[in-house]
Amino acid sequence: MRRMSERGDTRLGTLIFFGLLIAVGLAAWNLIPVYYAHYDLTDAVEEICRTPVYKARTPERIKEMLLTEVRNRELEQWVFPDSFKVSTTPRNRRIQLTYEREVKVLPGWTKVIKFDYTAEQPLL
């Protein structure tokens, strides 16, 4: 026996909700790896910033170490050697990282994300 209240029609609000849910999921799918890669690189920058002076005496050696980490994370398309600024004083070391990355958030919508990070650690 068929119920009279079951007509099979769909509410427009439900369709809009699921469409928005899919769009948010797709945007997260495209954006989360970009931010994860950036934060993973900043962890490496922080670690290199702590490198003792006897292991890396010159800013060029520090940049080599940084570029090795960039290559290991396959970010050389966005992060270049001039993206890093290394300054060392007798007491501390500062590394500034600045770069931009273009991301396709949704089909037909790309966004340029600007990353700027500064690591400063005392020298031991």
N, C-alpha and C positions, 0 to 999 in steps of 0.2 A: 504494500500500500504506500502510495506517494504522499509526502506531506505537502500541504498547501503553501507553507512558508519558504520552501526551498525552490527558488526560481532560477538560480544559476547566474544572476547578474553580478558584475564586479563593481565595486565602488571605486570611483576615480581617485579618491584619497589614498586608497591602498596601492594603486598603481604608481602614483607619484611618490609615495613613501619608499617603495621598493626600487624605483628608479634612482632616487636620491641615495639610498643605501648602497646601490651598486656603484654609483659615481664616487661616493666617499671611499668605498673599498678599493676602487681602481686608483684613485689619487693616492691613497696610503700605500698601495702596492708599488707605485712609482716613486714616491717621495722618501719612504723609510730607508731604502738602501742608500740613498744619497746622503742623508743625515748620518746614518750609521758609518759610512765610509769616512765622513768628515771627523766624527768623534773618535774613530779608530786611529786616524792620522794624528789627531791632536794628542792622543795618548803617547804615540811614538815621538812626537815633537817634545813633549814634556820629559820623556825618558832621555832623549838625546840632549836636552837642555841640562840635565843633571850629570852629563858625562864629565869625568874628571879632566883636568887640564893636561895631565900626562898622556891621556889617550887621544886627545884632539887639541892640538896647540893653536891651530889657526882657524879662522872662520871658514876658509875654503874646505877644510877637512870636515867641519860640522855640516856644511852644505852638501858635501858628498854623502855623508851619512843620511841626511834628510832625503836626498834624491833617491837613495837606495830604498828607503821606506816607501817613497812615492811609487817607485817601480814595482815593489813587492805588492802594493795594493792596487796596481793598474790604474793610477790616477794621473799619469803623465799627459793625458789629453787636456787636463784642466790646470794642473799644478806645474809650474815651470820653475827653473832655477831662480828667476828674478821675483818669484812669489815669496821668497824667504828673505828676511833681513836679520842678520846675526850681528849682535854687538856683545863684546866681552869686556868687562872691567876686571880689575884685580879681585873684586869681591863677588861679582855675579855675572850671569850670562842671560841675555834676552834674545828670544827668537820670535819674530813676528811673521805670521803667515797670513797672506791675503790672496784670495782667488775667487773667481766666479765660475759657476757651473750652470749650464742651461739644461733644464729638465722638462720632459714632456709629461705634464701633470695628467691631462686628459686628452683624448684625440681632438686636435684643433686648438689646444691651449698649452703653450710652453711658457715657462717662467725661468728667469735668470735669478739664481740664488747667489748672494754675495756672502762669502765666509771671511771672517776676520778673527784671528786668534793670536794672543800674545802669551808666551810662556816665559817666566822669569824664575830662575833658581839660583841659590847661592853656590859658589864654587867651593869645592872641598879640597 
